[in-house]
Amino acid sequence: MTDRTLKPCPFCGHEAAIQPSGDPCEYGRIICSGCHVSTLRYPTIRQMEDAWNMRVETDCAIEDPASTGYEGAWSHE
Ligand SMILES: [Zn+2]
């Protein structure tokens, strides 16, 4: 088991947490404890972590998400 850590929220810097979906086909999603931005739901923790951490690293795209192709992978409730 690898020790993977979630990076802070790219928008507000708060901690991110895994939120289980309760659906057997979807493990859950990662959601920010501060501004509640979240990834889509994914079937594995690893996919969620990759989605979350990748987004953090592409912070240059936050100003203009429409140009990145990533906007469909995020929701903001
Ligand atoms: Zn946040």
N, CA, C, O and the ligand as a Tripos MOL2 file, in Angstrom:
@<TRIPOS>MOLECULE
protein
  309   307    78     0     0
PROTEIN
NO_CHARGES

@<TRIPOS>ATOM
      1 N           0.8530   -1.1920    0.0000 N.3       1 MET1
      2 CA          0.0000    0.0000    0.0000 C.3       1 MET1
      3 C           0.8890    1.2430    0.0000 C.2       1 MET1
      4 O           1.7600    1.4030    0.8550 O.2       1 MET1
      5 N           0.6590    2.0800   -0.9380 N.am      2 THR2
      6 CA          1.4630    3.2910   -1.0220 C.3       2 THR2
      7 C           0.8350    4.3800   -0.1640 C.2       2 THR2
      8 O          -0.3750    4.4080    0.0640 O.2       2 THR2
      9 N           1.6700    5.2470    0.2880 N.am      3 ASP3
     10 CA          1.2040    6.3320    1.1360 C.3       3 ASP3
     11 C           1.0320    7.5740    0.2780 C.2       3 ASP3
     12 O           1.9570    8.3680    0.1090 O.2       3 ASP3
     13 N          -0.1490    7.7220   -0.2500 N.am      4 ARG4
     14 CA         -0.4210    8.8610   -1.1200 C.3       4 ARG4
     15 C          -1.1310    9.9390   -0.3160 C.2       4 ARG4
     16 O          -2.0140    9.6540    0.4920 O.2       4 ARG4
     17 N          -0.7420   11.1400   -0.5450 N.am      5 THR5
     18 CA         -1.3510   12.2220    0.2100 C.3       5 THR5
     19 C          -2.0700   13.1690   -0.7340 C.2       5 THR5
     20 O          -1.6870   13.3280   -1.8930 O.2       5 THR5
     21 N          -3.0930   13.7780   -0.2290 N.am      6 LEU6
     22 CA         -3.8460   14.7550   -1.0030 C.3       6 LEU6
     23 C          -3.2440   16.1360   -0.7980 C.2       6 LEU6
     24 O          -2.9010   16.5360    0.3150 O.2       6 LEU6
     25 N          -3.1320   16.8270   -1.8770 N.am      7 LYS7
     26 CA         -2.6090   18.1870   -1.7810 C.3       7 LYS7
     27 C          -3.7180   19.1250   -1.2940 C.2       7 LYS7
     28 O          -4.9020   18.7990   -1.3850 O.2       7 LYS7
     29 N          -3.3270   20.2760   -0.7830 N.am      8 PRO8
     30 CA         -4.3450   21.2430   -0.3530 C.3       8 PRO8
     31 C          -5.1860   21.7000   -1.5330 C.2       8 PRO8
     32 O          -4.7710   21.5950   -2.6870 O.2       8 PRO8
     33 N          -6.3740   22.2100   -1.2270 N.am      9 CYS9
     34 CA         -7.2800   22.6960   -2.2610 C.3       9 CYS9
     35 C          -6.5910   23.7680   -3.1100 C.2       9 CYS9
     36 O          -5.9700   24.6830   -2.5690 O.2       9 CYS9
     37 N          -6.7000   23.6580   -4.4480 N.am     10 PRO10
     38 CA         -6.0760   24.6510   -5.3190 C.3      10 PRO10
     39 C          -6.7870   25.9990   -5.2790 C.2      10 PRO10
     40 O          -6.2470   27.0050   -5.7380 O.2      10 PRO10
     41 N          -7.9880   26.0140   -4.7350 N.am     11 PHE11
     42 CA         -8.7640   27.2530   -4.7310 C.3      11 PHE11
     43 C          -8.6380   28.0110   -3.4120 C.2      11 PHE11
     44 O          -8.4650   29.2300   -3.4140 O.2      11 PHE11
     45 N          -8.7240   27.3010   -2.2890 N.am     12 CYS12
     46 CA         -8.7410   27.9870   -1.0040 C.3      12 CYS12
     47 C          -7.6480   27.5050   -0.0600 C.2      12 CYS12
     48 O          -7.4180   28.1340    0.9730 O.2      12 CYS12
     49 N          -6.9610   26.3980   -0.3850 N.am     13 GLY13
     50 CA         -5.8580   25.9350    0.4400 C.3      13 GLY13
     51 C          -6.2490   25.0640    1.6200 C.2      13 GLY13
     52 O          -5.3880   24.6400    2.3910 O.2      13 GLY13
     53 N          -7.5480   24.7910    1.7690 N.am     14 HIS14
     54 CA         -7.9780   23.9310    2.8620 C.3      14 HIS14
     55 C          -7.6690   22.4680    2.5450 C.2      14 HIS14
     56 O          -7.3290   22.1140    1.4160 O.2      14 HIS14
     57 N          -7.7990   21.6270    3.5810 N.am     15 GLU15
     58 CA         -7.5730   20.2030    3.4070 C.3      15 GLU15
     59 C          -8.6620   19.5860    2.5450 C.2      15 GLU15
     60 O          -9.8180   20.0070    2.5760 O.2      15 GLU15
     61 N          -8.2680   18.5800    1.7750 N.am     16 ALA16
     62 CA         -9.2260   17.8200    0.9930 C.3      16 ALA16
     63 C          -9.4690   16.4860    1.6790 C.2      16 ALA16
     64 O          -8.5920   15.9660    2.3690 O.2      16 ALA16
     65 N         -10.6490   15.9390    1.4910 N.am     17 ALA17
     66 CA        -10.9930   14.6770    2.1240 C.3      17 ALA17
     67 C         -11.7560   13.7970    1.1510 C.2      17 ALA17
     68 O         -12.4210   14.2890    0.2390 O.2      17 ALA17
     69 N         -11.6540   12.4890    1.3540 N.am     18 ILE18
     70 CA        -12.4070   11.5450    0.5360 C.3      18 ILE18
     71 C         -13.8260   11.4360    1.0790 C.2      18 ILE18
     72 O         -14.0370   11.2570    2.2780 O.2      18 ILE18
     73 N         -14.7860   11.5460    0.1810 N.am     19 GLN19
     74 CA        -16.1850   11.4500    0.5690 C.3      19 GLN19
     75 C         -16.7720   10.2230   -0.1350 C.2      19 GLN19
     76 O         -17.0610   10.2810   -1.3300 O.2      19 GLN19
     77 N         -16.9510    9.1170    0.5880 N.am     20 PRO20
     78 CA        -17.4920    7.9080   -0.0290 C.3      20 PRO20
     79 C         -18.8900    8.1600   -0.5870 C.2      20 PRO20
     80 O         -19.6870    8.8900    0.0030 O.2      20 PRO20
     81 N         -19.1720    7.5430   -1.7330 N.am     21 SER21
     82 CA        -20.4530    7.7910   -2.3830 C.3      21 SER21
     83 C         -21.5450    6.8450   -1.9050 C.2      21 SER21
     84 O         -22.7280    7.1760   -1.9830 O.2      21 SER21
     85 N         -21.1600    5.6720   -1.4110 N.am     22 GLY22
     86 CA        -22.1470    4.6780   -1.0320 C.3      22 GLY22
     87 C         -22.5960    3.8290   -2.2030 C.2      22 GLY22
     88 O         -23.3380    2.8620   -2.0300 O.2      22 GLY22
     89 N         -22.1430    4.1940   -3.4030 N.am     23 ASP23
     90 CA        -22.4720    3.4220   -4.6010 C.3      23 ASP23
     91 C         -21.3700    2.3910   -4.8410 C.2      23 ASP23
     92 O         -20.1940    2.7530   -4.8770 O.2      23 ASP23
     93 N         -21.7250    1.1150   -5.0070 N.am     24 PRO24
     94 CA        -20.6920    0.0870   -5.1800 C.3      24 PRO24
     95 C         -19.8590    0.2680   -6.4450 C.2      24 PRO24
     96 O         -18.7510   -0.2630   -6.5310 O.2      24 PRO24
     97 N         -20.3610    0.9900   -7.4070 N.am     25 CYS25
     98 CA        -19.6160    1.2040   -8.6520 C.3      25 CYS25
     99 C         -18.7570    2.4630   -8.5990 C.2      25 CYS25
    100 O         -17.9260    2.6960   -9.4760 O.2      25 CYS25
    101 N         -18.9610    3.2530   -7.5860 N.am     26 GLU26
    102 CA        -18.2120    4.5010   -7.4800 C.3      26 GLU26
    103 C         -17.7340    4.6310   -6.0490 C.2      26 GLU26
    104 O         -18.5460    4.7570   -5.1320 O.2      26 GLU26
    105 N         -16.4430    4.6010   -5.8480 N.am     27 TYR27
    106 CA        -15.9490    4.6610   -4.4740 C.3      27 TYR27
    107 C         -16.3580    5.9650   -3.8170 C.2      27 TYR27
    108 O         -16.7760    5.9930   -2.6590 O.2      27 TYR27
    109 N         -16.2320    7.0270   -4.5630 N.am     28 GLY28
    110 CA        -16.5730    8.3190   -3.9820 C.3      28 GLY28
    111 C         -15.8360    9.4250   -4.6960 C.2      28 GLY28
    112 O         -15.4520    9.2820   -5.8570 O.2      28 GLY28
    113 N         -15.6390   10.5280   -4.0010 N.am     29 ARG29
    114 CA        -14.9670   11.6680   -4.6120 C.3      29 ARG29
    115 C         -14.1470   12.3810   -3.5470 C.2      29 ARG29
    116 O         -14.2540   12.0990   -2.3530 O.2      29 ARG29
    117 N         -13.3420   13.2920   -4.0070 N.am     30 ILE30
    118 CA        -12.5480   14.0860   -3.0820 C.3      30 ILE30
    119 C         -13.1530   15.4800   -3.0370 C.2      30 ILE30
    120 O         -13.4190   16.0990   -4.0670 O.2      30 ILE30
    121 N         -13.3590   15.9480   -1.8380 N.am     31 ILE31
    122 CA        -14.0280   17.2330   -1.6730 C.3      31 ILE31
    123 C         -13.2320   18.1070   -0.7140 C.2      31 ILE31
    124 O         -12.6450   17.6140    0.2490 O.2      31 ILE31
    125 N         -13.2160   19.3870   -0.9820 N.am     32 CYS32
    126 CA        -12.4910   20.3440   -0.1480 C.3      32 CYS32
    127 C         -13.2910   20.6410    1.1140 C.2      32 CYS32
    128 O         -14.5100   20.8060    1.0660 O.2      32 CYS32
    129 N         -12.5920   20.7070    2.2410 N.am     33 SER33
    130 CA        -13.2710   20.9970    3.5080 C.3      33 SER33
    131 C         -13.5780   22.4850    3.6540 C.2      33 SER33
    132 O         -14.3300   22.8870    4.5420 O.2      33 SER33
    133 N         -12.9930   23.2940    2.7810 N.am     34 GLY34
    134 CA        -13.2070   24.7300    2.8820 C.3      34 GLY34
    135 C         -14.2810   25.2220    1.9310 C.2      34 GLY34
    136 O         -15.3560   25.6410    2.3590 O.2      34 GLY34
    137 N         -13.9840   25.1690    0.6250 N.am     35 CYS35
    138 CA        -14.9150   25.7370   -0.3550 C.3      35 CYS35
    139 C         -15.8030   24.6670   -0.9920 C.2      35 CYS35
    140 O         -16.6900   24.9930   -1.7800 O.2      35 CYS35
    141 N         -15.5710   23.3750   -0.6540 N.am     36 HIS36
    142 CA        -16.4030   22.2630   -1.1050 C.3      36 HIS36
    143 C         -16.3470   21.9950   -2.5980 C.2      36 HIS36
    144 O         -17.2480   21.3610   -3.1480 O.2      36 HIS36
    145 N         -15.3030   22.4690   -3.2580 N.am     37 VAL37
    146 CA        -15.1010   22.0490   -4.6310 C.3      37 VAL37
    147 C         -14.7560   20.5580   -4.5890 C.2      37 VAL37
    148 O         -14.1340   20.0920   -3.6350 O.2      37 VAL37
    149 N         -15.1550   19.8170   -5.6150 N.am     38 SER38
    150 CA        -14.9070   18.3770   -5.5650 C.3      38 SER38
    151 C         -14.5800   17.8390   -6.9400 C.2      38 SER38
    152 O         -14.8520   18.4750   -7.9590 O.2      38 SER38
    153 N         -13.9880   16.6480   -6.9500 N.am     39 THR39
    154 CA        -13.7870   15.9420   -8.2060 C.3      39 THR39
    155 C         -15.0900   15.2420   -8.5690 C.2      39 THR39
    156 O         -16.0390   15.2160   -7.7860 O.2      39 THR39
    157 N         -15.1140   14.6820   -9.7600 N.am     40 LEU40
    158 CA        -16.1930   13.7550  -10.0800 C.3      40 LEU40
    159 C         -16.0280   12.5220   -9.2020 C.2      40 LEU40
    160 O         -15.0100   12.3710   -8.5250 O.2      40 LEU40
    161 N         -17.0160   11.6460   -9.2090 N.am     41 ARG41
    162 CA        -16.8870   10.3900   -8.4720 C.3      41 ARG41
    163 C         -16.0910    9.4000   -9.3180 C.2      41 ARG41
    164 O         -16.2700    9.3160  -10.5330 O.2      41 ARG41
    165 N         -15.2180    8.6600   -8.6580 N.am     42 TYR42
    166 CA        -14.3950    7.6650   -9.3350 C.3      42 TYR42
    167 C         -14.5130    6.3300   -8.6230 C.2      42 TYR42
    168 O         -14.8200    6.2840   -7.4320 O.2      42 TYR42
    169 N         -14.2690    5.2360   -9.3510 N.am     43 PRO43
    170 CA        -14.3960    3.9030   -8.7480 C.3      43 PRO43
    171 C         -13.2540    3.5350   -7.8140 C.2      43 PRO43
    172 O         -13.4000    2.6110   -7.0130 O.2      43 PRO43
    173 N         -12.1310    4.2220   -7.8890 N.am     44 THR44
    174 CA        -11.0220    3.8760   -7.0080 C.3      44 THR44
    175 C         -10.4520    5.1280   -6.3440 C.2      44 THR44
    176 O         -10.5580    6.2400   -6.8610 O.2      44 THR44
    177 N          -9.8510    4.9040   -5.1910 N.am     45 ILE45
    178 CA         -9.2230    6.0120   -4.4760 C.3      45 ILE45
    179 C          -8.1170    6.6070   -5.3190 C.2      45 ILE45
    180 O          -7.9450    7.8250   -5.3790 O.2      45 ILE45
    181 N          -7.3600    5.7210   -5.9760 N.am     46 ARG46
    182 CA         -6.2210    6.2080   -6.7490 C.3      46 ARG46
    183 C          -6.6590    7.1790   -7.8510 C.2      46 ARG46
    184 O          -6.0150    8.2030   -8.0770 O.2      46 ARG46
    185 N          -7.7490    6.8500   -8.5240 N.am     47 GLN47
    186 CA         -8.2230    7.7450   -9.5830 C.3      47 GLN47
    187 C          -8.6550    9.0940   -9.0160 C.2      47 GLN47
    188 O          -8.4330   10.1410   -9.6230 O.2      47 GLN47
    189 N          -9.2640    9.0450   -7.8590 N.am     48 MET48
    190 CA         -9.6740   10.2990   -7.2160 C.3      48 MET48
    191 C          -8.4620   11.1320   -6.8570 C.2      48 MET48
    192 O          -8.4280   12.3410   -7.0880 O.2      48 MET48
    193 N          -7.4650   10.4670   -6.2850 N.am     49 GLU49
    194 CA         -6.2590   11.1920   -5.8750 C.3      49 GLU49
    195 C          -5.5440   11.7730   -7.0830 C.2      49 GLU49
    196 O          -5.0710   12.9090   -7.0490 O.2      49 GLU49
    197 N          -5.4680   10.9890   -8.1480 N.am     50 ASP50
    198 CA         -4.8130   11.4860   -9.3520 C.3      50 ASP50
    199 C          -5.5490   12.6980   -9.8990 C.2      50 ASP50
    200 O          -4.9250   13.6770  -10.3100 O.2      50 ASP50
    201 N          -6.8630   12.6350   -9.9040 N.am     51 ALA51
    202 CA         -7.6520   13.7450  -10.4280 C.3      51 ALA51
    203 C          -7.4580   14.9900   -9.5750 C.2      51 ALA51
    204 O          -7.3030   16.0990  -10.0860 O.2      51 ALA51
    205 N          -7.4710   14.7810   -8.2750 N.am     52 TRP52
    206 CA         -7.3210   15.9120   -7.3650 C.3      52 TRP52
    207 C          -5.9200   16.5220   -7.4650 C.2      52 TRP52
    208 O          -5.7680   17.7350   -7.6140 O.2      52 TRP52
    209 N          -4.9210   15.6770   -7.3830 N.am     53 ASN53
    210 CA         -3.5520   16.1840   -7.3680 C.3      53 ASN53
    211 C          -3.1550   16.7660   -8.7190 C.2      53 ASN53
    212 O          -2.3750   17.7170   -8.7780 O.2      53 ASN53
    213 N          -3.6790   16.2100   -9.7940 N.am     54 MET54
    214 CA         -3.3830   16.7570  -11.1150 C.3      54 MET54
    215 C          -3.9400   18.1740  -11.2260 C.2      54 MET54
    216 O          -3.3080   19.0670  -11.7910 O.2      54 MET54
    217 N          -5.1220   18.3560  -10.6820 N.am     55 ARG55
    218 CA         -5.7560   19.6690  -10.7470 C.3      55 ARG55
    219 C          -4.9350   20.6990   -9.9830 C.2      55 ARG55
    220 O          -4.8000   21.8470  -10.4050 O.2      55 ARG55
    221 N          -4.3930   20.2680   -8.8610 N.am     56 VAL56
    222 CA         -3.5740   21.1810   -8.0740 C.3      56 VAL56
    223 C          -2.3650   21.6370   -8.8780 C.2      56 VAL56
    224 O          -1.9700   22.8020   -8.8250 O.2      56 VAL56
    225 N          -1.7860   20.7020   -9.6210 N.am     57 GLU57
    226 CA         -0.5710   21.0240  -10.3600 C.3      57 GLU57
    227 C          -0.8420   21.8830  -11.5900 C.2      57 GLU57
    228 O           0.0720   22.5230  -12.1100 O.2      57 GLU57
    229 N          -2.0730   21.9050  -12.0550 N.am     58 THR58
    230 CA         -2.3830   22.7120  -13.2250 C.3      58 THR58
    231 C          -3.0650   24.0040  -12.7800 C.2      58 THR58
    232 O          -4.0510   24.4340  -13.3780 O.2      58 THR58
    233 N          -2.5380   24.6050  -11.7410 N.am     59 ASP59
    234 CA         -3.1900   25.7850  -11.1710 C.3      59 ASP59
    235 C          -3.2230   26.9560  -12.1450 C.2      59 ASP59
    236 O          -4.0090   27.8880  -11.9740 O.2      59 ASP59
    237 N          -2.3640   26.9100  -13.1730 N.am     60 CYS60
    238 CA         -2.3910   27.9810  -14.1540 C.3      60 CYS60
    239 C          -3.7140   27.9790  -14.9100 C.2      60 CYS60
    240 O          -4.0770   28.9780  -15.5320 O.2      60 CYS60
    241 N          -4.4310   26.8690  -14.8580 N.am     61 ALA61
    242 CA         -5.6790   26.7490  -15.6050 C.3      61 ALA61
    243 C          -6.8800   27.2440  -14.8020 C.2      61 ALA61
    244 O          -7.9730   27.3860  -15.3510 O.2      61 ALA61
    245 N          -6.6940   27.5040  -13.5270 N.am     62 ILE62
    246 CA         -7.8290   27.8800  -12.6820 C.3      62 ILE62
    247 C          -8.4850   29.1670  -13.1790 C.2      62 ILE62
    248 O          -9.7030   29.3300  -13.1100 O.2      62 ILE62
    249 N          -7.6520   30.0720  -13.6790 N.am     63 GLU63
    250 CA         -8.2000   31.3540  -14.1220 C.3      63 GLU63
    251 C          -9.0940   31.1880  -15.3490 C.2      63 GLU63
    252 O         -10.0230   31.9680  -15.5610 O.2      63 GLU63
    253 N          -8.8070   30.1770  -16.1440 N.am     64 ASP64
    254 CA         -9.5410   30.0030  -17.3890 C.3      64 ASP64
    255 C          -9.7940   28.5190  -17.6490 C.2      64 ASP64
    256 O          -9.2060   27.9380  -18.5610 O.2      64 ASP64
    257 N         -10.6690   27.9070  -16.8480 N.am     65 PRO65
    258 CA        -10.8720   26.4620  -16.9580 C.3      65 PRO65
    259 C         -11.4160   26.0200  -18.3060 C.2      65 PRO65
    260 O         -11.2300   24.8680  -18.6980 O.2      65 PRO65
    261 N         -12.0800   26.9090  -19.0160 N.am     66 ALA66
    262 CA        -12.6730   26.5220  -20.2860 C.3      66 ALA66
    263 C         -11.6150   26.1720  -21.3270 C.2      66 ALA66
    264 O         -11.9060   25.4800  -22.3030 O.2      66 ALA66
    265 N         -10.4080   26.6400  -21.1260 N.am     67 SER67
    266 CA         -9.3610   26.4060  -22.1070 C.3      67 SER67
    267 C          -8.5900   25.1220  -21.8480 C.2      67 SER67
    268 O          -7.7190   24.7580  -22.6380 O.2      67 SER67
    269 N          -8.8910   24.4330  -20.7630 N.am     68 THR68
    270 CA         -8.0660   23.3000  -20.3620 C.3      68 THR68
    271 C          -8.6830   21.9610  -20.7140 C.2      68 THR68
    272 O          -7.9720   20.9640  -20.8430 O.2      68 THR68
    273 N         -10.0030   21.9260  -20.8720 N.am     69 GLY69
    274 CA        -10.6580   20.6430  -21.0690 C.3      69 GLY69
    275 C         -10.9390   19.9360  -19.7610 C.2      69 GLY69
    276 O         -11.5290   18.8560  -19.7650 O.2      69 GLY69
    277 N         -10.5350   20.5110  -18.6480 N.am     70 TYR70
    278 CA        -10.7320   19.8780  -17.3490 C.3      70 TYR70
    279 C         -12.0480   20.2800  -16.6970 C.2      70 TYR70
    280 O         -12.4480   19.6850  -15.6960 O.2      70 TYR70
    281 N         -12.7030   21.2480  -17.2300 N.am     71 GLU71
    282 CA        -13.8320   21.8000  -16.4950 C.3      71 GLU71
    283 C         -14.9230   20.7650  -16.2490 C.2      71 GLU71
    284 O         -15.6420   20.8360  -15.2520 O.2      71 GLU71
    285 N         -15.0460   19.7900  -17.1760 N.am     72 GLY72
    286 CA        -16.0820   18.7780  -17.0160 C.3      72 GLY72
    287 C         -15.8170   17.8110  -15.9010 C.2      72 GLY72
    288 O         -16.7100   17.0630  -15.5020 O.2      72 GLY72
    289 N         -14.6000   17.8080  -15.3830 N.am     73 ALA73
    290 CA        -14.2470   16.8560  -14.3460 C.3      73 ALA73
    291 C         -14.4590   17.4240  -12.9540 C.2      73 ALA73
    292 O         -14.1290   16.7780  -11.9590 O.2      73 ALA73
    293 N         -15.0130   18.6370  -12.8780 N.am     74 TRP74
    294 CA        -15.1480   19.2670  -11.5720 C.3      74 TRP74
    295 C         -16.5600   19.7520  -11.3510 C.2      74 TRP74
    296 O         -17.2640   20.1450  -12.2810 O.2      74 TRP74
    297 N         -16.9460   19.7130  -10.1180 N.am     75 SER75
    298 CA        -18.2240   20.2920   -9.7690 C.3      75 SER75
    299 C         -18.0240   21.1780   -8.5720 C.2      75 SER75
    300 O         -17.0760   21.0020   -7.8060 O.2      75 SER75
    301 N         -18.9020   22.1130   -8.4110 N.am     76 HIS76
    302 CA        -18.7750   23.0220   -7.2750 C.3      76 HIS76
    303 C         -20.1770   23.2490   -6.7260 C.2      76 HIS76
    304 O         -21.0030   23.9330   -7.3310 O.2      76 HIS76
    305 N         -20.4200   22.6570   -5.5660 N.am     77 GLU77
    306 CA        -21.7610   22.6970   -5.0190 C.3      77 GLU77
    307 C         -21.9140   23.8510   -4.0480 C.2      77 GLU77
    308 O         -22.9910   24.0430   -3.4820 O.2      77 GLU77
    309 ZN        -11.2420   24.7000   -1.2830 Zn       78 ZN78
@<TRIPOS>BOND
     1     1     2 1
     2     2     3 1
     3     3     4 2
     4     3     5 am
     5     5     6 1
     6     6     7 1
     7     7     8 2
     8     7     9 am
     9     9    10 1
    10    10    11 1
    11    11    12 2
    12    11    13 am
    13    13    14 1
    14    14    15 1
    15    15    16 2
    16    15    17 am
    17    17    18 1
    18    18    19 1
    19    19    20 2
    20    19    21 am
    21    21    22 1
    22    22    23 1
    23    23    24 2
    24    23    25 am
    25    25    26 1
    26    26    27 1
    27    27    28 2
    28    27    29 am
    29    29    30 1
    30    30    31 1
    31    31    32 2
    32    31    33 am
    33    33    34 1
    34    34    35 1
    35    35    36 2
    36    35    37 am
    37    37    38 1
    38    38    39 1
    39    39    40 2
    40    39    41 am
    41    41    42 1
    42    42    43 1
    43    43    44 2
    44    43    45 am
    45    45    46 1
    46    46    47 1
    47    47    48 2
    48    47    49 am
    49    49    50 1
    50    50    51 1
    51    51    52 2
    52    51    53 am
    53    53    54 1
    54    54    55 1
    55    55    56 2
    56    55    57 am
    57    57    58 1
    58    58    59 1
    59    59    60 2
    60    59    61 am
    61    61    62 1
    62    62    63 1
    63    63    64 2
    64    63    65 am
    65    65    66 1
    66    66    67 1
    67    67    68 2
    68    67    69 am
    69    69    70 1
    70    70    71 1
    71    71    72 2
    72    71    73 am
    73    73    74 1
    74    74    75 1
    75    75    76 2
    76    75    77 am
    77    77    78 1
    78    78    79 1
    79    79    80 2
    80    79    81 am
    81    81    82 1
    82    82    83 1
    83    83    84 2
    84    83    85 am
    85    85    86 1
    86    86    87 1
    87    87    88 2
    88    87    89 am
    89    89    90 1
    90    90    91 1
    91    91    92 2
    92    91    93 am
    93    93    94 1
    94    94    95 1
    95    95    96 2
    96    95    97 am
    97    97    98 1
    98    98    99 1
    99    99   100 2
   100    99   101 am
   101   101   102 1
   102   102   103 1
   103   103   104 2
   104   103   105 am
   105   105   106 1
   106   106   107 1
   107   107   108 2
   108   107   109 am
   109   109   110 1
   110   110   111 1
   111   111   112 2
   112   111   113 am
   113   113   114 1
   114   114   115 1
   115   115   116 2
   116   115   117 am
   117   117   118 1
   118   118   119 1
   119   119   120 2
   120   119   121 am
   121   121   122 1
   122   122   123 1
   123   123   124 2
   124   123   125 am
   125   125   126 1
   126   126   127 1
   127   127   128 2
   128   127   129 am
   129   129   130 1
   130   130   131 1
   131   131   132 2
   132   131   133 am
   133   133   134 1
   134   134   135 1
   135   135   136 2
   136   135   137 am
   137   137   138 1
   138   138   139 1
   139   139   140 2
   140   139   141 am
   141   141   142 1
   142   142   143 1
   143   143   144 2
   144   143   145 am
   145   145   146 1
   146   146   147 1
   147   147   148 2
   148   147   149 am
   149   149   150 1
   150   150   151 1
   151   151   152 2
   152   151   153 am
   153   153   154 1
   154   154   155 1
   155   155   156 2
   156   155   157 am
   157   157   158 1
   158   158   159 1
   159   159   160 2
   160   159   161 am
   161   161   162 1
   162   162   163 1
   163   163   164 2
   164   163   165 am
   165   165   166 1
   166   166   167 1
   167   167   168 2
   168   167   169 am
   169   169   170 1
   170   170   171 1
   171   171   172 2
   172   171   173 am
   173   173   174 1
   174   174   175 1
   175   175   176 2
   176   175   177 am
   177   177   178 1
   178   178   179 1
   179   179   180 2
   180   179   181 am
   181   181   182 1
   182   182   183 1
   183   183   184 2
   184   183   185 am
   185   185   186 1
   186   186   187 1
   187   187   188 2
   188   187   189 am
   189   189   190 1
   190   190   191 1
   191   191   192 2
   192   191   193 am
   193   193   194 1
   194   194   195 1
   195   195   196 2
   196   195   197 am
   197   197   198 1
   198   198   199 1
   199   199   200 2
   200   199   201 am
   201   201   202 1
   202   202   203 1
   203   203   204 2
   204   203   205 am
   205   205   206 1
   206   206   207 1
   207   207   208 2
   208   207   209 am
   209   209   210 1
   210   210   211 1
   211   211   212 2
   212   211   213 am
   213   213   214 1
   214   214   215 1
   215   215   216 2
   216   215   217 am
   217   217   218 1
   218   218   219 1
   219   219   220 2
   220   219   221 am
   221   221   222 1
   222   222   223 1
   223   223   224 2
   224   223   225 am
   225   225   226 1
   226   226   227 1
   227   227   228 2
   228   227   229 am
   229   229   230 1
   230   230   231 1
   231   231   232 2
   232   231   233 am
   233   233   234 1
   234   234   235 1
   235   235   236 2
   236   235   237 am
   237   237   238 1
   238   238   239 1
   239   239   240 2
   240   239   241 am
   241   241   242 1
   242   242   243 1
   243   243   244 2
   244   243   245 am
   245   245   246 1
   246   246   247 1
   247   247   248 2
   248   247   249 am
   249   249   250 1
   250   250   251 1
   251   251   252 2
   252   251   253 am
   253   253   254 1
   254   254   255 1
   255   255   256 2
   256   255   257 am
   257   257   258 1
   258   258   259 1
   259   259   260 2
   260   259   261 am
   261   261   262 1
   262   262   263 1
   263   263   264 2
   264   263   265 am
   265   265   266 1
   266   266   267 1
   267   267   268 2
   268   267   269 am
   269   269   270 1
   270   270   271 1
   271   271   272 2
   272   271   273 am
   273   273   274 1
   274   274   275 1
   275   275   276 2
   276   275   277 am
   277   277   278 1
   278   278   279 1
   279   279   280 2
   280   279   281 am
   281   281   282 1
   282   282   283 1
   283   283   284 2
   284   283   285 am
   285   285   286 1
   286   286   287 1
   287   287   288 2
   288   287   289 am
   289   289   290 1
   290   290   291 1
   291   291   292 2
   292   291   293 am
   293   293   294 1
   294   294   295 1
   295   295   296 2
   296   295   297 am
   297   297   298 1
   298   298   299 1
   299   299   300 2
   300   299   301 am
   301   301   302 1
   302   302   303 1
   303   303   304 2
   304   303   305 am
   305   305   306 1
   306   306   307 1
   307   307   308 2
@<TRIPOS>SUBSTRUCTURE
     1 MET1         2 RESIDUE 1 A MET
     2 THR2         6 RESIDUE 1 A THR
     3 ASP3        10 RESIDUE 1 A ASP
     4 ARG4        14 RESIDUE 1 A ARG
     5 THR5        18 RESIDUE 1 A THR
     6 LEU6        22 RESIDUE 1 A LEU
     7 LYS7        26 RESIDUE 1 A LYS
     8 PRO8        30 RESIDUE 1 A PRO
     9 CYS9        34 RESIDUE 1 A CYS
    10 PRO10       38 RESIDUE 1 A PRO
    11 PHE11       42 RESIDUE 1 A PHE
    12 CYS12       46 RESIDUE 1 A CYS
    13 GLY13       50 RESIDUE 1 A GLY
    14 HIS14       54 RESIDUE 1 A HIS
    15 GLU15       58 RESIDUE 1 A GLU
    16 ALA16       62 RESIDUE 1 A ALA
    17 ALA17       66 RESIDUE 1 A ALA
    18 ILE18       70 RESIDUE 1 A ILE
    19 GLN19       74 RESIDUE 1 A GLN
    20 PRO20       78 RESIDUE 1 A PRO
    21 SER21       82 RESIDUE 1 A SER
    22 GLY22       86 RESIDUE 1 A GLY
    23 ASP23       90 RESIDUE 1 A ASP
    24 PRO24       94 RESIDUE 1 A PRO
    25 CYS25       98 RESIDUE 1 A CYS
    26 GLU26      102 RESIDUE 1 A GLU
    27 TYR27      106 RESIDUE 1 A TYR
    28 GLY28      110 RESIDUE 1 A GLY
    29 ARG29      114 RESIDUE 1 A ARG
    30 ILE30      118 RESIDUE 1 A ILE
    31 ILE31      122 RESIDUE 1 A ILE
    32 CYS32      126 RESIDUE 1 A CYS
    33 SER33      130 RESIDUE 1 A SER
    34 GLY34      134 RESIDUE 1 A GLY
    35 CYS35      138 RESIDUE 1 A CYS
    36 HIS36      142 RESIDUE 1 A HIS
    37 VAL37      146 RESIDUE 1 A VAL
    38 SER38      150 RESIDUE 1 A SER
    39 THR39      154 RESIDUE 1 A THR
    40 LEU40      158 RESIDUE 1 A LEU
    41 ARG41      162 RESIDUE 1 A ARG
    42 TYR42      166 RESIDUE 1 A TYR
    43 PRO43      170 RESIDUE 1 A PRO
    44 THR44      174 RESIDUE 1 A THR
    45 ILE45      178 RESIDUE 1 A ILE
    46 ARG46      182 RESIDUE 1 A ARG
    47 GLN47      186 RESIDUE 1 A GLN
    48 MET48      190 RESIDUE 1 A MET
    49 GLU49      194 RESIDUE 1 A GLU
    50 ASP50      198 RESIDUE 1 A ASP
    51 ALA51      202 RESIDUE 1 A ALA
    52 TRP52      206 RESIDUE 1 A TRP
    53 ASN53      210 RESIDUE 1 A ASN
    54 MET54      214 RESIDUE 1 A MET
    55 ARG55      218 RESIDUE 1 A ARG
    56 VAL56      222 RESIDUE 1 A VAL
    57 GLU57      226 RESIDUE 1 A GLU
    58 THR58      230 RESIDUE 1 A THR
    59 ASP59      234 RESIDUE 1 A ASP
    60 CYS60      238 RESIDUE 1 A CYS
    61 ALA61      242 RESIDUE 1 A ALA
    62 ILE62      246 RESIDUE 1 A ILE
    63 GLU63      250 RESIDUE 1 A GLU
    64 ASP64      254 RESIDUE 1 A ASP
    65 PRO65      258 RESIDUE 1 A PRO
    66 ALA66      262 RESIDUE 1 A ALA
    67 SER67      266 RESIDUE 1 A SER
    68 THR68      270 RESIDUE 1 A THR
    69 GLY69      274 RESIDUE 1 A GLY
    70 TYR70      278 RESIDUE 1 A TYR
    71 GLU71      282 RESIDUE 1 A GLU
    72 GLY72      286 RESIDUE 1 A GLY
    73 ALA73      290 RESIDUE 1 A ALA
    74 TRP74      294 RESIDUE 1 A TRP
    75 SER75      298 RESIDUE 1 A SER
    76 HIS76      302 RESIDUE 1 A HIS
    77 GLU77      306 RESIDUE 1 A GLU
    78 ZN78       309 GROUP 0 **** ****
